[in-house]
Amino acid sequence: MSKNYRQTATEIVEAIGGKENIASATHCVTRLRFALNDESKVDKEKLEQVNAVKGSFSANGQFQVVVGQGTVNEVYREMVDATGIGSSSKEETKAAAEKNLNPLQRAIKTLADIFIPILPAIVTAGLLMGINNILTNKGIFFDTKSIVDVYTQWKDFAGIINLIANTAFTFLPALIGWSALKRFGGSPLLGIVLGLMLVHPDLLNAWGYAEAKAAGKIPTWHLFGLTIDKVGYQGQVLPILIASFVLAKIEIFLSKRIPDAFKLLLVAPIALLVTGFLSFIVIGPVTFAIANGITSVFTGIFSHIPLLGGLIYGALYAPLVITGMHHTFLAVDLQLIGSTGGTFLWPIVALSNIAQGSAALALMFAIKDPKLKGLAFPSAVSAYLGVTEPAMFGVNIRYRFPFFAAMAGSALAGAFITVNHTIASSIGVGGLPGIFSIIPSKWVPFAIGMLIALVVPFVITFFYAKMRRNQKPIS
């Protein structure tokens, strides 16, 4: 078996332009990840002919080859041994790949690097909020009462679940601060402190800001002739992002100039003090206004022309995944949840995942290629559970038309649920489990949207594939 792994590794290296074209290489659970000197040297047709290769794509400056769980470890080991390129960590390969990115791609990658590490906490919170919704919302299992109204012994159980679920969203700035400082080169611990500072209990809760403003009861500080609103930034994304960047730069600046003997006493206190003042005087108010403007733009589009908004976002989400730009919308989702209590964008993401899975599943029934059949089913299941990369890159994009069929199904489903004003109270697991993140009163329209995303791509892909039996993967 070792010889087969060695042969596979050799064939992959030859197809991507030889070992001279590899600047760095690592692997994840299912994929080999390369930072290449010149991606134009990759022979995709030759690469797709390698037995173990289930697909390939380029994202965030890395060329990624889908090999499969378990196999990827052995192939990578043989590749390193055969080529002498040396093992690299994921961070080293990411750093090597950054030279292939333009400024926009670097900005998107920065957002991804910040939000992906905290995603497990957000998704977990979303799932728990879904359980809480089932227990506490009226009219799900009883006409006018909730489960906890009927079975009162479960009320405190639901209360604890709600507390655990809300923690990640209540202290979201602390999570973002930790991840952002880590990304910007500062001390992650200071990022946590900065985030907690922005949601300190002494500040007016951001969710009560509108009501306090209408009543003229916003508490203020009076500083150097300035009147500063004493407001927190619960659920806000932009204030902590910008403040974290400023904190990291100040910390790095001071660390380079203050002697080691005084760093502990001076660097952190000065950096936090300066960033804290800037956050409440300038950064917070400006970014809060910008965030509200972004929220207003999205809510305005989806309120006034929901059909068009859902149609466009549903169609374009999958292409955004290819470019990596979908990571920017995670910040928008979190901002919408923080500002309005729910997001109308994320439900479309869940439907897009289902649509990609259905298109891949249809190919399993429509095409006779045993290698494709073996890849299509697990890829479809993965997409139905919220992970679309195997279906999208391993199956649908290779054949083109399934990808477009999935876009069509996602667009129609997105249009339907937005017309019916479907929102998610949190970000959860995409695909079929996504229904648990939807507010219970909108489960029915979301379920119909799921049915559209299941049926439309499957039917289009199946019948189109039958008409083109000799269709070959794209190069």
N, C-alpha and C positions, 0 to 999 in steps of 0.2 A: 504493500500500500504506500510505503514511503517513496518508492520509485514513481508512483502515479502522482503523488503530491509534488515531487521534484519536477516532473514533466509539466504538470499544470503551472507551477511557478515559472518555469522557463518560458513556456508559451505565452503567459501573460506579460512577462517582462519584454519579450520580443515584440508583442503586439502594441505595447505602449511606447515603443521607440528605443528599447534597449536600456541597460543600466545607466548609460551616460545621460539619459533623459530624466533620470530620477534624482530630484534634489533631496527628497525625504520621503519615507514611507512608514506607515503605521497601520493599525487595523482596529475596528470596533467589533461588535458582536457578530455582524454578518458581512462586513465589507472591508476590502483592502482600500486604504486611503493613500493617495499619492500627491505630493507636491511635485509637479513636473516642470522641467525647464522650458518645454515647448509642447503645448497640448496638440498642436497641429500635426505632430509626428505620430499621433495615436492612429492605429489602423483598426477602426471599430469593427469592420467586417471580419477581420482576422480574429479579433478579440472575442466576438460573439460565437465564433466557431469552437472556442475552447470549451471542452466538455463541462467543466465545473462552473463556468461563468453563467450567471443567471441574469445579468444585465449590467449596464454601466452608465454613468452620468457625471457631469461636472457641476459642482456647487461650491460656492464660497472659496474659489481658487483651488479646490482640491478635485482631482479626478478619482472617482470612486468606482470600484469594481465589486459587484454583488456576487459573493461566493457561497455564503450560507453559514449558519451557525455550526460551530464545531470544526468544519472543514477549513474555515478561514484561518484558524490558529496554525494548523499544520502547513497550509500553503504559505503563510507568511514566514514561518520558521524556515521552510525549505528555500524560500526566495532570498531571505537574508543570508543563508548559508551559501547558496549558489552564486549570488552576485557580489557578496562582500560589501553591500551598501551600508550595513550596520543597522541596528534597531533604533527606532526613534519613538519618542513619546507622542501622544496626540498633540500636546502643546507645541512641541518642536515642529511637527508637520504643519500645524496651523500657522505657526510663525513663518515657516518657509513658503507656505502657500499665499501669504498676504501680498507678496510682490506681484502676484497675478491679478490683484484686485484694483479696480478703479475707485475713486473717492466715494462714490455712492455705495458701491459694494462693501467698502470698508465700514461705512456708517451702518449699513444693514447688519454686517457681521458683528459689529460692536453691540448693537441691540440684542442680537441673538445670543452673544456671549454673556450678556447680563441677565436676560430673562429665562434662558433654557435651564440654568442651574436651579432657579426657584420654582420652575414649573411643577415638579412633583408636589410641592406644598400647596400650590394653587389648585391643582387637579384633585388632590385629596380633599381639600376644603370644599371643592365643588361637589364631589360625591357625597360628602357628609351633609352638605346643605340640601342635596336632593333627598336624602333619607329624612331629614328634618321636615322638608316640605310635605312628604308623604304622610308624616305623622301629624302635622299641625294644620294643614290646609283643609278647609271645609269643602264638602261636596265631592270628594274623591270616592269614598266608600259609603258615605251616608249623605242623605240629601242636604241637610243644613248644618251638619256637625262634622268635626274632624275626629280622627281616631283618638286623640288625647281627650276630647270632649266626652266621648263615650266610655273610654277606658282610662279614667283619670289617674290610675296608678302608673301610667306611662308618661305623665306630664313632665315630671322631673328628669326622666330619662331623655326625653326630647330636648329639655332645656340644656342638659350637659352636652348633648350632641351639637346643639346650636352654638354653644360657647366655643367648643373645640373647632367647629367649622368656621366661625367668624374670626378666629384669632389671626389666621393668615391674611385676611382682608383688612382687619382693624390695624394690624401692624405691618401692612404691606410696605410702607416706606423703609422700615428696618430691614426687611428682606432684600429690597432693591438696593439699599445703601450698602449692605454687606457684599452683594454680588458686584455692584458697580465699582466700589473701591478696589475690589480684587482685580477687576478688569482694567481699571485706570492706573494700577500700580501703587495704590495707597494701602493703608492698613485696614483690612476688612472689619476689625473690631470698631474702629472709629466710624466706619460706615453704618454699623448697627446703632451706635450712640447717636449719630446724626439723624438717622431715620426715626428713632424713638423720641428724639428731641422735637421733631416736627409733629408728633402726635401726643405730646405731653398732656396729661390731664388738666393742667392749669390753663391750657388754650381752649378757645371756643371750638367745639367739634365741627369739622368741616361740613358734616351732614346737616347741621343746624344753622349754617351760615345764612342761607336765603331767608329763613324765618326771622333770624335775629336782625338782618339788614332791613327787612320790611318793618320790623317793630322799632328800629333805631336803637337797638341794644347791643351793638357790637362792642366788646371791651377793647380798650386801646392802651398803648404805651405812649408816653410823651418823652421823646429823646432828641436832644440837640435841636429843638425847635420843630421836630418832625412828629407827626401823629401816625403811629403804626398800629394796624389792626392786630389784635392779639388772637390770631386765628390759627388752628391746626390744619394739617393737610392729610387727614385720613382718606385712604383710598385714592390719593393723587399720585400720578406717575412722573410728570414733568418736573415738579419742584425738586424731588429727591434726586432725579437723574442729573440735573444741572448742578445742584448743590454738591453732589458726590464728586462730579468732575472738578469743581472748584476746590473742594477739600483735598482731593488727591494731588492736584497741582501745587497747592500751598504746602502740603506736607512734604512733597518731593523737593520743592524749592528750599524749605527750611532744613531738611535733612542733609542737603549738600553743603550747607553753609554754617551750621551750628556744630561745634566740636562734640565728639562722642560723649564726653563727660557731662554735657548739659542737655543732650537730646531728650532724655526721659522727662526732664523738668520743663522743657520749653517747646518742643516740636508739637506734640499733641494738644497741649492747652492753647497755644497760640493759633494753631490751625483750626481747632474747633471753635474757638472764640470768634475769630475773624469770619469763618464760614457761617457760624450761627447768626451773627449780626447781619451779614449779607443776605442770608436766607430769609430773614423776617422783614428786612428793609427793602430789598430789591428783588432777589431771585423768586421768593415765594409769590408776592403779589403779581409780578409780571408773568411768570409761568402759569399761575392759577388762571389769569385772564386768558392766556393763550390756550390752555387746556379747555376752558369753558367755550372758547371760540371753536375749537376742533369738535367738541361735543355737539355744539349747536349746528355746525355744518352737517355732520352725519345724521343727527336726529331730524334736521330740517329736510334732508333728501329723503330719508326713509319715512318721514311723516307725510310729506306732500306728494311724493311719487314712489310709494313703496314697491309697486310692480317693477318699475325700472331699476330701482336700487337693488332689489333682491335678484333680479335677472342678471344684472351686470356683475354683482359681487359673486353670485353663484357660478357664473361662467368663468370669471377670471381668477378665482381662488387657486385652482390647480396650477395654472401658469405662474401665479405668484410664488407657489411652492418651488417651482423649478428655478426661479431666479433667487429665491431666498427672501424675497420681499414680504412674504407672509408674516415674518417675525415682527415687522413694524406694526401689524394689526393686533398683535397680542397686547401691545401697549395701549392701543385704542380701546380694545375690549375692557381692559382693566380700568381705563379712564372712564368709560361709559358706566361700568358697574359702580365705580366710586362716586360719579356725579349724579346718575339717574337711578341707581339700584338694580340695573339689569342691562344686558347687551342683546341687540338684535342681529349682530354680526356673527357671533360664535355659533348660533344654531345652524347657520348656513355652512359653516366649516364642517360641522358634524355630518350634514347631508352630502357635502362634497366628498368626504371620506367614503360614505356608503356608495356613492355613484362610481367612484374609482374601483371599489371592490366588485360591484355588479358587472362592470365592463370586463374586468379580468375573469370573473366567473363564467361569463358568457363564452369567452374564448376557449375555456376548458371543454365546453360542450360542442363548440363549432369547429375546432381544428384538431387534426389527427396527430400532430407532432407530440410524441410521448414526453419529450423534455419540457415542452410548454405546458402540457397537462399537469405534469408533476410540480411545476412552479405556480400555475394559475390558482389552484385551489387554496394552498396555504397563504398565498398573497392576498386573495380575496377575503379570507377569514381575518387576516391581519388588518386589512382596511376596514372591515366591519367593526373591528375593535379599536379603531382610531389611528393605526399606523399605516400610512398609505405608500411609503417609499417602495416596498417590494412590488406592490401592484402597479404603481405609477411608472417607476423606472425599469422594473424587471419585465413587465408585460405590456402595459398600455402604450407607452411612448414608443416602444420598439415597433409596434404595428400601426401607429398613428391613429387610425380610425376609432379604436376603443377609447383613446384619450379624448377625442372630440365628442364621442357619444356620452362619455362621463360628464364632460363640460355641459352638454345639452341637458342631461338629466338633472344635474346640480342647479343649472340656471332656472329650469322650470320649477323645481322643488323650492328653490330660494324665493322665487317670485310668489309662489303660493303662500308660503309661511309668513312672508313680510306683509302681504296684503291682509293676512289675518292677525297681524301685529304680535307675532310670536317672539317672546324674549326668553333669555336664560338668566336666571338669578346669579349664576356663577359660571366659571369655566370648568368643564369636567372632562371626562373621557370622550373623545370624538367617536363617530360611528354610531352603532345601535345603542350603546349605553348612554349616549348623549341625551336621551329623553329624560333622564333623571335630573338633569341640570335645568330643564325647562320648567317654568312656573306651571303648576298643575292645571290651571284653568286653560292652558294652551296645549295640553297634551294631545288633544284630538287633531287640531290642525297640523301639529308637528308630526304625528303618526301618519297622516295623509301625505305630508311632505316626504317622510321616509319611504312610503310606498312608491311615490313618484321616482325618488332617487334609486330605488331598487329595480323598478320595472323598466323605465325608459332606457337607461344605458344598456341593460341586458338585452332588450328586444332589438334595439338599433344595432348593437355589436353582433348579436347572434345572426341576424338575417343578412347583414352586410358581409360578415365573414363567410356565410354560406354562398353568397354570390361571388366571392373572391377566394375560392378554395386554395388557390396557388399563391396567395399573398405571402411574401417573405418579410422577415424583419427588416426594418430600415437600417441603413448603415450609419 
